[in-house]
Amino acid sequence: MAHLKQTFSSLFNCFREKPSFFWGMVRWDSCLETDEENVNFARRDELNRAHIEEREESDGPLNFELDVCHQDPGYESPTPLSHAQVRQITSWEAGWNVTNAIQGIFVLGLPYAILHSGYSGLFLIVLAAALCCYTGKILITCLYEENEDGQLTRVRDTYEDIANACCRKLSPNLGGIVVNVTQVMELIMTCILYLVVSGNLLSHSFPYVPMTEKTWSVIAFMTLLPCVFIKTLKIVSRLSQLCSLVHFIIIFVVMTYCLTQIHQWSWAKFKLSIEFEDFLVSIGVIIFSYTSQIFLPTLEGNMKKPGEFRCMLNWTHFFACVLKTTFALTAFLTWGEETKEVITDNLPSFLQTLVNLCLLTKALLSYPLPFFAATEIVYACISRGNYSNYSSPLFALGLRGSFLLLTLLMSMFIPHFALLMGLTGSITGAAMTFLLPSLFHLKLKWKKLSFFEKCADISVFILGFLCSLAGIVYFQKAK
């Protein structure tokens, strides 16, 4: 049991799908993701600001449900990202990016979470989907203010802008610094974990080849070198579509095998009693498999029709909830008490190799999203106030190349990486998904919120604080 807890703890917070290995097998968000699955990515929406004029010239006036008009008089726009060739994305493409974040490899750990949480785990899967969808919406709401005519106007562009607006009286840039550091930490940790996971999967898929996991990680790294040439979010969206397709293939294979074992299913395998320590792990796995908040300002700002954002978020989280509940329930009913941390380990050997290769493909396709987001954030911060360097293609290429190499070196030389990832994910994941969105919403919209909305935001904030505290306590014990 101790071995299972240790393995799954690293899976739990490594990225989020979300990200998840995650927030190893694959970081789902954690280790396998937490995604994956945890899970928790978000790129700068400054791309939208940089090309606002280009958009107006090519597409005419911006007539959105949430109209982008004048900037807040007290808001100082940073240097535009002129190096990035921004192309607006459709609601469909934005949905694929969100799906990539919340439907990560981390979902393969959900049956194990159900093993330790029973019926309450099924309820948590539904609750987590609703809460993460809610915090995503209120985060985007913080980007807008009403103008003199009562129309919603986009006065902020990024997560950083929201934070600066909330902390303006205390310090003009304090909020943005905290948010940027938190985002970059989580995004880079996610990238590192994808490399670790890739090496692990390759070594298990080809055990007869005399190579270490670190060597396999270097080989995986070589396939990621083209990432330094990615300049647009549209390209990342295409990769997210492929990533989601591979993910659905993995889920299909596992569920098909489970259905062939339907004669063994028994509801008696579910239990009402839970072990508190194991339940904490289950909570982290389930909640952080839905994280995508750090990407949302960027996605919404680059959508052709921002008015469709809320609908897109509803549908992506609804389908994620249905898929995750069905998958977790089906797999647990098939293996019961024999359910392993990574459900693919329960499959017959001939299917394990196939699924491992699919997981490897998914891990490599998931890498560009957090990598692109992290480099854009750092790029903007370094180049602010120095437009000549900012517009230099060589500067952009060098920065992305440095980040790519950094993720490789850290994946190979950082000791106790899994524990570090778990602890970082517990702090950054809860902060970016629950704590900050609810806090910012209360701060910026307090006078306009109803009593019920205030109670909802306060409840989400308390939940996020408890999740973060529980994660820190658990990983202190796991040392």
Secondary structure, DSSP 8 states (H G I E B T S, - for coil): -HHHHHHHHHHHHS------------BSTTSB-SSSSS------THHHHHTHHHHHHHH-S---SS------TT-------TTS----B-HHHHHHHHHHHHSSGGGGGHHHHHHHHTHHHHHHHHHHHHHHHHHHHHHHHTTEEE-TTS-EEE---SHHHHHHHHTTTT-TTHHHHHHHHHHHHHHHHHHHHHHHHHHHHHHHH-TTS---HHHHHHHHHHHTGGGGG---HHHHHHHHHHHHHHHHHHHHHHHHHHHHTGGG--GGG--S---HHHHHHHHHHHHHTT--GGGHHHHHHTBS-GGGHHHHHHHHHHHHHHHHHHHHHHHHHHHGGG--SSGGGGS-HHHHHHHHHHHHHHHHHHTHHHHHHHHHHHHHHHHTT-HHHHT-HHHHHHHHHHHHHHHHHHHHH-TTHHHHHHHHHHHHHHIIIIIHHHHHHHHHHGGG--HHHHHHHHHHHHHHHHHHHHHHHHHHHH-
